[in-house]
Amino acid sequence: VEARMGSLLLKQSLALFRVVLVLAGICHWNACIWWMIGQPASLITELMSPEAQASFKAMRHWTTVPRGSIGEEWTWLERRRSEQYTFCFYWTLGVMRTMPAEVTPENQPERVYVMVFMFFAFSAFAICVALITQTFFKFSERKRVFDDDMAQ
């Protein structure tokens, strides 16, 4: 598609859009996986033996930790689905740059998953930032060349 376009601005805008779309895709998939890992029972636990399922269900999970003020406590399991998804997406974006303080892993499987994802996210986020920076440099280089041509 890009090869058929004549406009450099259009090409670079499409490249920038593609990077943002990939970043959003990574956030979506990790948000879904992070939600499943935080569930006492989920698709992941169905793959375990009955003993492992019982052990995993008995663990503390980030979705079951009481939050809020005393008398108005709630857990993420009790929130609306849209709020749960939005939070998981936000949390994933936060992990890609730092570690958000609102929710932390509560058990060993959650900690291991977050560590693995942080290594992946650091690399993916660095690549995305580099591609975005490269796109803006191309815009400014194009403008500089245009200004030099106009000055002659």
QUIHUMO-V596749 format. One line per field, one symbol per residue. ss: DSSP state (2 for helix, 1 for strand, 0 for the rest). phi: phi as a letter, one per 30 degrees, with the letter a starting at -180 (. if undefined). psi: psi as a letter, one per 20 degrees, with the letter a starting at -180 (. if undefined). Layout:
ss->???
phi->???
psi->???
//
This chain:
ss->02220002222222222222222222222222222222000000222002222222220000000010000001022200222222222222222000000000000222222222222222222222222222222222222222222220
phi->.ddddcddddddddddddddddddddddddedddddddddbaeddddcdeddddddddddbddcddbicdjbdabdddddeddddeddddddddddcbcdddbbdcbeeddddddddddddedddddddddddddddddddddddddddddd
psi->ghhiphphggghghgghgghggghggggghggghgghiphpahghhirrhghggghhiqpqhiipprarphkqrrhhirqghhgggghgggghhhihaoqihpqpirghggggggghhgghggghggghghgggghhhghgggggghghhh.
//
